[in-house]
Amino acid sequence: LSDETKEYMQSKLHWTAETSVAFCRELGTDYCIAEGGATGPTFRPQGLTHGFTVVTIAGRVRVVGNGTDDGTDGGEASDVQVLHQELIESNDNRREENMRKFADKAA
């Protein structure tokens, strides 16, 4: 793969992580799924010849306080983080087949 292609794929890993966490926080949901990639048959970066997608799941995790300086219990809170992220690649650039393949794999 060309450097441009590698950077493009890496950008989808970053984008889906940032997006899923931001949407989960903003909407106050327990989970959020973000997806991004390229299915074919034409691709923007030079050197990308096959389809791929990145699926990222963000969710709320419980954070238990360890106490505070004044001796009180820190209590519980929640934070949002990436729970799972997967890069799914195909061997070809057939758009419809890739979209079905990626949806099946993500399910």
Buried (B, 14 or more C-beta within 10 A) or exposed (E): EEEEBEEBBEEBBEBBBBBBBBBBBEEEEEEBBBBBBBBBEEBEBEEBEBBBBBBBBBBBEEEEEEEEEEEEEEEEEEEBEBBEBEBBBBEEBBBEBBBEBBEEEEE
